[in-house]
Protein backbone atom coordinates (compact mmCIF):
# COMPACT_ATOMS: atom_id res chain seq x y z
CA UNK A 1 0.00 0.00 0.00
CA UNK A 2 1.36 3.42 -0.97
CA UNK A 3 1.26 6.35 1.41
CA UNK A 4 1.28 10.03 0.43
CA UNK A 5 4.41 11.85 1.64
CA UNK A 6 3.99 13.99 4.71
CA UNK A 7 4.72 17.70 4.45
CA UNK A 8 7.82 18.73 6.37
CA UNK A 9 7.47 21.07 9.28
CA UNK A 10 10.02 22.74 11.47
CA UNK A 11 7.61 22.57 14.40
CA UNK A 12 7.88 19.38 16.38
CA UNK A 13 4.73 18.06 17.93
CA UNK A 14 4.78 16.22 21.23
CA UNK A 15 3.02 12.96 21.90
CA UNK A 16 -0.74 13.30 21.83
CA UNK A 17 -2.56 12.75 25.09
CA UNK A 18 -4.62 9.55 25.20
CA UNK A 19 -8.34 9.96 24.82
CA UNK A 20 -10.07 9.81 28.21
CA UNK A 21 -12.23 6.71 28.64
CA UNK A 22 -15.93 7.25 28.08
CA UNK A 23 -18.58 5.60 30.24
CA UNK A 24 -21.15 3.42 28.47
CA UNK A 25 -24.57 5.02 28.05
CA UNK A 26 -27.43 3.01 29.63
CA UNK A 27 -29.47 2.82 26.43
CA UNK A 28 -29.93 -0.97 26.57
CA UNK A 29 -29.65 -3.76 29.15
CA UNK A 30 -26.26 -4.75 27.71
CA UNK A 31 -24.98 -1.19 27.93
CA UNK A 32 -26.24 -0.82 31.48
CA UNK A 33 -24.36 -3.95 32.54
CA UNK A 34 -21.28 -2.48 30.86
CA UNK A 35 -21.85 0.70 32.89
CA UNK A 36 -22.03 -1.32 36.12
CA UNK A 37 -18.67 -2.88 35.27
CA UNK A 38 -17.31 0.57 34.37
CA UNK A 39 -18.36 2.03 37.73
CA UNK A 40 -16.65 -0.78 39.63
CA UNK A 41 -13.44 -0.64 37.63
CA UNK A 42 -13.26 3.17 37.45
CA UNK A 43 -14.56 3.45 41.04
CA UNK A 44 -17.15 5.96 39.89
CA UNK A 45 -19.63 6.51 42.71
CA UNK A 46 -21.41 9.37 40.91
CA UNK A 47 -22.55 7.34 37.90
CA UNK A 48 -23.22 4.33 40.11
CA UNK A 49 -26.08 6.01 41.97
CA UNK A 50 -27.90 6.60 38.67
CA UNK A 51 -28.06 2.89 37.81
CA UNK A 52 -30.69 1.69 40.29
CA UNK A 53 -34.46 2.07 40.54
CA UNK A 54 -35.93 3.38 43.77
CA UNK A 55 -37.26 -0.15 44.45
CA UNK A 56 -33.95 -1.85 43.64
CA UNK A 57 -33.10 -5.05 45.54
CA UNK A 58 -29.84 -7.00 45.78
CA UNK A 59 -30.46 -10.65 46.67
CA UNK A 60 -27.63 -12.33 48.58
CA UNK A 61 -26.13 -15.62 47.42
CA UNK A 62 -26.88 -18.79 49.39
CA UNK A 63 -23.15 -18.77 50.23
CA UNK A 64 -23.63 -15.52 52.19
CA UNK A 65 -25.70 -17.39 54.82
CA UNK A 66 -28.04 -14.43 55.23
CA UNK A 67 -31.60 -14.99 56.37
CA UNK A 68 -34.11 -15.88 53.67
CA UNK A 69 -35.32 -12.75 51.91
CA UNK A 70 -32.46 -10.60 53.19
CA UNK A 71 -30.89 -8.18 50.75
CA UNK A 72 -29.82 -4.62 50.10
CA UNK A 73 -32.01 -1.78 48.93
CA UNK A 74 -30.89 1.13 46.77
CA UNK A 75 -29.66 3.27 49.68
CA UNK A 76 -27.56 0.40 51.06
CA UNK A 77 -26.19 -0.45 47.61
CA UNK A 78 -25.14 3.15 47.03
CA UNK A 79 -23.65 3.40 50.52
CA UNK A 80 -21.49 0.33 49.88
CA UNK A 81 -20.51 1.74 46.49
CA UNK A 82 -19.55 5.11 47.95
CA UNK A 83 -17.26 3.47 50.49
CA UNK A 84 -15.85 0.88 48.11
CA UNK A 85 -15.14 3.41 45.36
CA UNK A 86 -14.07 6.17 47.74
CA UNK A 87 -11.91 6.11 50.84
CA UNK A 88 -12.98 2.68 52.09
CA UNK A 89 -13.68 1.90 55.74
CA UNK A 90 -10.19 1.74 57.25
CA UNK A 91 -8.50 0.12 58.97
CA UNK A 92 -10.31 -3.16 58.39
CA UNK A 93 -11.51 -2.37 54.86
CA UNK A 94 -9.24 0.16 53.15
CA UNK A 95 -9.88 1.72 49.77
CA UNK A 96 -9.16 -0.69 46.89
CA UNK A 97 -5.99 -0.27 44.87
CA UNK A 98 -7.58 -2.06 41.91
CA UNK A 99 -10.97 -3.47 40.93
CA UNK A 100 -11.82 -5.62 37.93
CA UNK A 101 -15.36 -6.62 36.92
CA UNK A 102 -15.75 -9.04 34.01
CA UNK A 103 -18.65 -10.99 32.56
CA UNK A 104 -19.18 -13.45 29.74
CA UNK A 105 -18.92 -12.04 26.21
CA UNK A 106 -21.86 -12.51 23.90
CA UNK A 107 -24.53 -11.54 26.39
CA UNK A 108 -28.03 -12.84 25.71
CA UNK A 109 -30.96 -10.67 26.78
CA UNK A 110 -34.13 -12.59 27.63
CA UNK A 111 -37.54 -11.63 28.97
CA UNK A 112 -37.86 -11.11 32.72
CA UNK A 113 -38.73 -14.50 34.26
CA UNK A 114 -40.68 -13.05 37.18
CA UNK A 115 -44.48 -13.38 37.11
CA UNK A 116 -46.43 -10.36 35.89
CA UNK A 117 -43.53 -8.56 34.23
CA UNK A 118 -44.10 -6.98 30.81
CA UNK A 119 -41.56 -8.58 28.45
CA UNK A 120 -41.35 -5.40 26.41
CA UNK A 121 -39.95 -3.26 29.23
CA UNK A 122 -38.55 -5.84 31.65
CA UNK A 123 -35.45 -7.79 30.61
CA UNK A 124 -33.00 -10.26 32.15
CA UNK A 125 -29.32 -11.04 31.63
CA UNK A 126 -27.93 -14.21 33.21
CA UNK A 127 -24.15 -14.39 33.12
CA UNK A 128 -21.05 -15.44 35.01
CA UNK A 129 -19.33 -12.51 36.69
CA UNK A 130 -15.72 -12.45 37.87
CA UNK A 131 -14.79 -9.68 40.28
CA UNK A 132 -11.41 -8.92 41.83
CA UNK A 133 -11.04 -6.30 44.55
CA UNK A 134 -7.48 -5.69 45.73
CA UNK A 135 -6.67 -3.66 48.81
CA UNK A 136 -3.55 -3.15 50.89
CA UNK A 137 -4.73 -5.78 53.38
CA UNK A 138 -7.42 -7.89 51.68
CA UNK A 139 -8.00 -9.50 48.30
CA UNK A 140 -11.46 -10.54 47.17
CA UNK A 141 -11.64 -12.94 44.22
CA UNK A 142 -15.17 -13.79 43.11
CA UNK A 143 -16.66 -15.87 40.32
CA UNK A 144 -20.38 -16.52 40.31
CA UNK A 145 -23.45 -16.90 38.17
CA UNK A 146 -25.61 -13.81 38.52
CA UNK A 147 -28.94 -12.49 37.29
CA UNK A 148 -29.49 -8.84 36.41
CA UNK A 149 -33.07 -7.62 36.02
CA UNK A 150 -33.54 -4.46 33.97
CA UNK A 151 -36.48 -2.13 33.45
CA UNK A 152 -36.93 0.49 30.74
CA UNK A 153 -36.97 4.07 31.89
CA UNK A 154 -40.58 4.75 30.92
CA UNK A 155 -41.73 1.98 33.28
CA UNK A 156 -39.12 2.26 36.04
CA UNK A 157 -39.53 3.55 39.58
CA UNK A 158 -37.11 6.43 39.09
CA UNK A 159 -35.47 7.84 42.24
CA UNK A 160 -36.42 11.45 42.86
CA UNK A 161 -32.84 12.44 43.67
CA UNK A 162 -31.77 11.78 40.06
CA UNK A 163 -33.86 14.69 38.79
CA UNK A 164 -34.92 12.91 35.60
CA UNK A 165 -38.25 11.76 34.24
CA UNK A 166 -39.47 8.73 32.31
CA UNK A 167 -37.31 7.93 29.29
CA UNK A 168 -37.81 4.98 26.95
CA UNK A 169 -34.19 5.31 25.80
CA UNK A 170 -32.71 4.69 29.25
CA UNK A 171 -32.61 1.51 31.32
CA UNK A 172 -32.27 0.92 35.07
CA UNK A 173 -31.34 -2.04 37.26
CA UNK A 174 -34.27 -3.28 39.32
CA UNK A 175 -32.83 -6.44 40.84
CA UNK A 176 -29.44 -8.17 41.14
CA UNK A 177 -29.26 -11.81 42.22
CA UNK A 178 -26.11 -13.71 43.16
CA UNK A 179 -26.54 -17.45 42.81
CA UNK A 180 -23.17 -18.60 44.16
CA UNK A 181 -23.24 -21.87 46.09
CA UNK A 182 -20.00 -23.23 47.53
CA UNK A 183 -19.30 -26.05 50.00
CA UNK A 184 -16.91 -23.96 52.08
CA UNK A 185 -16.51 -20.31 52.95
CA UNK A 186 -15.95 -18.32 49.78
CA UNK A 187 -15.81 -14.72 48.66
CA UNK A 188 -19.03 -13.26 47.27
CA UNK A 189 -20.05 -9.90 45.89
CA UNK A 190 -22.49 -9.74 48.80
CA UNK A 191 -19.62 -10.03 51.28
CA UNK A 192 -17.83 -7.14 49.59
CA UNK A 193 -20.95 -5.02 49.84
CA UNK A 194 -21.50 -5.97 53.49
CA UNK A 195 -17.86 -5.26 54.36
CA UNK A 196 -18.17 -1.76 52.86
CA UNK A 197 -21.50 -0.87 54.48
CA UNK A 198 -21.28 2.12 56.78
CA UNK A 199 -21.53 0.77 60.35
N, C-alpha and C positions, 0 to 999 in steps of 0.2 A: 504494500500500500504506500502510495506517495503522499508526502506531507508538504504543504506550502511552506516556503522559508519564512522564518519569523523576522520581523523588522528589528534592526539593531537599535538599542537605546543606551544612552550613557547613564540612565538612572536605574540603579539596581533596586529591585523590589525584594522585600523581606518575605519570609515564609508567611503564607496566609493563615489566619487563625482558623481552627476547626469550627465547623458549624455547630452551634449549641444543639443538644438533643431536644427533640420536640415530643411532647407527651401525646399519646394517642387520644383521639377525640371519641367520646362515648356514643358514637352514632349507630352502633350495632352491639349485640351481645359479645361477639368476638373482640371488638375494639374495647369494650368495657373491661373484659378480662385482661386484655393487654394493658389497660390503664391501671388496673389493680397491681399487676406485676411491676409496672413502671413506678408506682408510688412506693412499693416496698424497696425496690432496688435503688431508686433515687432518694428515698427517705423523704418523700414529699407529703407532709401532713396537711398542707392546704388543699391540694387536689383530692386527697383521700376522703376528706369530709363530704365532698360532693358526690361520692359514689353511691351512697346508701339511701334507701327510702326511710321515711320516718318510722315505719313499722318493720324495719330490718331486724333479722334474727340470725345469729350465728349458733349453729347446733354442734355441741361438742362431740368428739369421737368417742366410741365406746372405750377406747384406751385411756381416756381422760378420767374415767371413774367418777364422773359427776352424776348427780342425781338425775333420774329420768325427767326429761323436759327442761333441764337446765340449759342456759345459753347466755349469749350476750346480746343486748339491744344496741341500737345505733350509738347512743351516748357512750356506752362502755367500749364499743369497738373503736370509736374515735379517740377515746381517752387512751386506750392501749396503743393506738397508732401514734398519737402525739408523743407519748413517752418513748416508744420504740424508735421513732424517726427523729426524735429530738435529743434531749440530754440524758435519756435513760432514767433509771431509778437506782443510782449508786447508793451504797457500794455493792449491793448484791447483784444488781442488774444494770451494769453500765451501758452507755450508748454503744450501739454496734459499730464496728470498724468496717464491716462489709455485709451486705445482704444480697442474696440471689433468690430469684423466684422464677421457676421454670415450669412449663406445662407441656403436654404432648402437642406436637405439631399436627396440622390437619384436623383442627377442631370440628366437631359435628354439633350443630345446633338442632335440638329437638323441641317438641312441644312440652310445656310444663306438665309433669306427671301427677300433680296434685289435683284432687277433685275440685271441680267448679272453676278452674282457671281457663280463661279465654285463650285458645292457642294462637290467636293473632297477635296478642300483646304480651303474652307470658311465655318465656322461653327458658330452656334448660341446657347447660353444658355440663357433661360428666367427663372428667379428665383426671389423669394422675398429675399431682403437683409435687415438685421437689423444691424445698426451701432450705436455704442455709443462712443462718444468722451467726456471725462471728463477733465476739466481744473480747475485751482484754482478759476476761476471766472465764467465760462460758462459750461453748460452741453448741448451737442447735443444728441438727441435721435431720430433715424431715422428708419423707416420701410417702404419699398417701393418695388414695382415690378420693376425690371430692366432687360435690355437686354445687353448681352455682345457678341460682334461680334469678332470672332477669325479668324486669317489667318495663314496658315502653313508657316514655315520659308523659303521654297523654292519658295514661291509666294509673300512674304511680302515685303513691302517697308521698308528695314532695315536701321535704322539711322546710318550714317557714324561714329558717335562718339562711337558706341558700338564696333567697330573693329572686327566684325564678318561677315561671308558671308552667303549665302543661306544654309539652313539646314532643310531637310524634317523631322527631329526628334525634331524640336523646334517650338513652336507656339508663336504668338504675339497677342496683343489686338489692333484691328483696330478701334473699335467704342464702346462706352459705353453710353447707353440711360437710363435715369431715367424717369419713367412714373408716378410719384407720382402726384395725383390730390387730393387736400383737400379744403374744403369749407372756411377754415380760414387760417391764417398764420401758417405755420408748418415748422419744420426743414427738410432740404433736404441735400443730399450729395453735391449738387451743392452749397448750401449756405456755407457749410464747406469749399469747395474749393475756393469760392470767398473770404471768410473771411481770408483765409491764402495765398492769392495772394500778392506778393510783390507790394506795392503801386507804 
